[in-house]
Amino acid sequence: MAHSKSSKKRVFIGKRNAERNQAIRSRVKTFVKKVLAAVEAKNVDEAKTALQVAYKELDKAVTKGVLKKKTLFQEKNLDLH
């Protein structure tokens, strides 16, 4: 249990950041799944546009500190090409 005002604030901020991070991770996973679905369906045009959007979302997640750079490179290096 947090006792001081600042520790209570830190608990609140930690929960807020965790929710934001989870939302960003979920969004990234959704876009990666769209790419994989387009590749499965052999829809080249849709796969290319979905891949660009997925890369953009991955880059945003790294910029916001949700994902590490190494994770970004691993995701981009998967069989998404």
Backbone as CSV, one residue per row, in Angstrom:
resi,resn,N_x,N_y,N_z,CA_x,CA_y,CA_z,C_x,C_y,C_z
1,MET,0.840,-1.187,0.000,0.000,0.000,0.000,0.878,1.242,0.000
2,ALA,0.605,2.116,-0.922,1.371,3.358,-1.008,0.933,4.294,0.113
3,HIS,1.921,4.930,0.748,1.604,5.808,1.872,1.720,7.280,1.498
4,SER,2.782,7.657,0.851,2.985,9.070,0.538,2.234,9.448,-0.735
5,LYS,2.047,10.726,-0.907,1.330,11.231,-2.077,2.068,10.873,-3.367
6,SER,3.399,11.009,-3.337,4.173,10.728,-4.543,4.149,9.240,-4.895
7,SER,4.152,8.368,-3.896,4.118,6.936,-4.196,2.747,6.524,-4.726
8,LYS,1.692,7.172,-4.227,0.357,6.900,-4.772,0.284,7.335,-6.234
9,LYS,0.892,8.477,-6.522,0.907,8.978,-7.893,1.678,8.021,-8.798
10,ARG,2.793,7.519,-8.318,3.603,6.596,-9.123,2.834,5.308,-9.421
11,VAL,2.052,4.823,-8.454,1.233,3.638,-8.684,0.220,3.915,-9.789
12,PHE,-0.425,5.066,-9.711,-1.404,5.458,-10.733,-0.749,5.574,-12.100
13,ILE,0.396,6.227,-12.159,1.090,6.419,-13.441,1.542,5.083,-14.015
14,GLY,1.999,4.185,-13.152,2.416,2.860,-13.612,1.272,2.091,-14.247
15,LYS,0.091,2.166,-13.621,-1.077,1.488,-14.188,-1.477,2.110,-15.515
16,ARG,-1.452,3.433,-15.578,-1.808,4.133,-16.806,-0.865,3.756,-17.941
17,ASN,0.434,3.745,-17.644,1.422,3.402,-18.662,1.289,1.948,-19.103
18,ALA,0.983,1.062,-18.159,0.819,-0.350,-18.501,-0.358,-0.542,-19.463
19,GLU,-1.452,0.182,-19.205,-2.608,0.092,-20.092,-2.268,0.619,-21.483
20,ARG,-1.552,1.739,-21.522,-1.166,2.315,-22.813,-0.246,1.360,-23.572
21,ASN,0.734,0.802,-22.871,1.669,-0.120,-23.511,0.949,-1.343,-24.050
22,GLN,-0.019,-1.864,-23.283,-0.760,-3.038,-23.723,-1.569,-2.717,-24.975
23,ALA,-2.142,-1.535,-25.020,-2.923,-1.140,-26.199,-2.030,-1.034,-27.428
24,ILE,-0.852,-0.487,-27.259,0.077,-0.341,-28.384,0.551,-1.706,-28.858
25,ARG,0.888,-2.603,-27.916,1.321,-3.956,-28.288,0.221,-4.689,-29.051
26,SER,-1.006,-4.550,-28.570,-2.138,-5.202,-29.212,-2.327,-4.667,-30.630
27,ARG,-2.186,-3.360,-30.788,-2.328,-2.732,-32.103,-1.260,-3.249,-33.069
28,VAL,-0.035,-3.376,-32.584,1.055,-3.883,-33.423,0.755,-5.311,-33.857
29,LYS,0.326,-6.136,-32.910,0.031,-7.532,-33.229,-1.084,-7.639,-34.260
30,THR,-2.080,-6.768,-34.146,-3.197,-6.774,-35.092,-2.712,-6.496,-36.507
31,PHE,-1.851,-5.493,-36.648,-1.366,-5.149,-37.984,-0.456,-6.235,-38.546
32,VAL,0.324,-6.886,-37.704,1.175,-7.984,-38.178,0.294,-9.150,-38.635
33,LYS,-0.780,-9.408,-37.897,-1.702,-10.475,-38.289,-2.370,-10.168,-39.629
34,LYS,-2.663,-8.891,-39.873,-3.261,-8.516,-41.164,-2.297,-8.800,-42.301
35,VAL,-1.022,-8.555,-42.072,-0.012,-8.843,-43.096,0.028,-10.344,-43.363
36,LEU,0.091,-11.123,-42.299,0.161,-12.572,-42.459,-1.084,-13.122,-43.139
37,ALA,-2.249,-12.568,-42.832,-3.490,-13.014,-43.464,-3.482,-12.689,-44.958
38,ALA,-2.967,-11.515,-45.299,-2.905,-11.134,-46.720,-1.929,-12.031,-47.467
39,VAL,-0.835,-12.398,-46.827,0.141,-13.289,-47.459,-0.465,-14.677,-47.630
40,GLU,-1.193,-15.146,-46.619,-1.854,-16.456,-46.703,-2.831,-16.492,-47.879
41,ALA,-3.551,-15.380,-48.055,-4.545,-15.307,-49.118,-3.906,-15.016,-50.476
42,LYS,-2.597,-14.811,-50.480,-1.834,-14.518,-51.697,-2.340,-13.254,-52.389
43,ASN,-2.716,-12.286,-51.578,-3.164,-10.999,-52.076,-1.980,-10.037,-51.976
44,VAL,-1.255,-9.867,-53.073,0.019,-9.142,-53.073,-0.168,-7.667,-52.755
45,ASP,-1.129,-7.020,-53.395,-1.319,-5.580,-53.180,-1.700,-5.281,-51.733
46,GLU,-2.628,-6.064,-51.219,-3.059,-5.860,-49.829,-1.910,-6.154,-48.859
47,ALA,-1.107,-7.154,-49.174,0.024,-7.508,-48.307,1.059,-6.389,-48.271
48,LYS,1.310,-5.772,-49.414,2.289,-4.677,-49.454,1.828,-3.489,-48.627
49,THR,0.574,-3.104,-48.789,0.079,-1.955,-48.017,0.015,-2.289,-46.534
50,ALA,-0.407,-3.513,-46.203,-0.479,-3.921,-44.799,0.922,-3.980,-44.181
51,LEU,1.903,-4.370,-44.972,3.277,-4.442,-44.475,3.805,-3.049,-44.162
52,GLN,3.508,-2.087,-45.025,3.934,-0.711,-44.760,3.312,-0.169,-43.479
53,VAL,2.033,-0.450,-43.283,1.341,0.012,-42.077,1.909,-0.686,-40.839
54,ALA,2.191,-1.980,-40.968,2.740,-2.728,-39.834,4.120,-2.196,-39.458
55,TYR,4.951,-1.908,-40.445,6.276,-1.345,-40.160,6.153,0.006,-39.462
56,LYS,5.200,0.811,-39.913,4.990,2.118,-39.306,4.578,1.964,-37.839
57,GLU,3.672,1.037,-37.564,3.225,0.808,-36.188,4.358,0.266,-35.324
58,LEU,5.182,-0.617,-35.885,6.331,-1.136,-35.136,7.298,-0.009,-34.791
59,ASP,7.550,0.864,-35.761,8.450,1.988,-35.508,7.895,2.919,-34.431
60,LYS,6.589,3.155,-34.462,5.962,3.997,-33.447,6.106,3.376,-32.061
61,ALA,5.929,2.064,-31.978,6.027,1.381,-30.689,7.433,1.510,-30.117
62,VAL,8.450,1.446,-30.970,9.827,1.611,-30.516,10.063,3.046,-30.071
63,THR,9.536,3.995,-30.825,9.699,5.404,-30.483,9.079,5.716,-29.126
64,LYS,7.939,5.100,-28.827,7.256,5.349,-27.567,7.842,4.540,-26.415
65,GLY,8.791,3.663,-26.723,9.448,2.898,-25.676,8.721,1.636,-25.271
66,VAL,7.735,1.220,-26.057,6.983,0.009,-25.733,7.776,-1.226,-26.142
67,LEU,8.400,-1.160,-27.306,9.241,-2.253,-27.800,10.690,-1.790,-27.860
68,LYS,11.594,-2.740,-27.741,13.010,-2.417,-27.875,13.416,-2.535,-29.337
69,LYS,14.522,-1.899,-29.670,14.982,-1.915,-31.062,15.252,-3.332,-31.543
70,LYS,15.817,-4.145,-30.674,16.130,-5.517,-31.056,14.856,-6.270,-31.434
71,THR,13.792,-6.047,-30.678,12.509,-6.675,-30.982,11.987,-6.193,-32.324
72,LEU,12.165,-4.908,-32.596,11.745,-4.343,-33.878,12.447,-5.050,-35.027
73,PHE,13.758,-5.198,-34.906,14.512,-5.842,-35.975,14.103,-7.298,-36.145
74,GLN,13.810,-7.979,-35.043,13.372,-9.363,-35.127,12.007,-9.452,-35.832
75,GLU,11.102,-8.547,-35.484,9.776,-8.551,-36.119,9.880,-8.247,-37.612
76,LYS,10.708,-7.282,-37.956,10.835,-6.919,-39.363,11.566,-7.995,-40.156
77,ASN,12.316,-8.824,-39.479,13.116,-9.835,-40.159,12.378,-11.168,-40.274
78,LEU,11.153,-11.250,-39.770,10.388,-12.474,-39.893,10.018,-12.718,-41.343
79,ASP,9.284,-13.766,-41.582,8.899,-14.106,-42.948,7.746,-13.231,-43.424
80,LEU,7.889,-11.929,-43.222,6.864,-10.999,-43.669,7.131,-10.522,-45.083
81,HIS,8.322,-10.723,-45.591,8.682,-10.193,-46.900,8.077,-11.052,-47.991
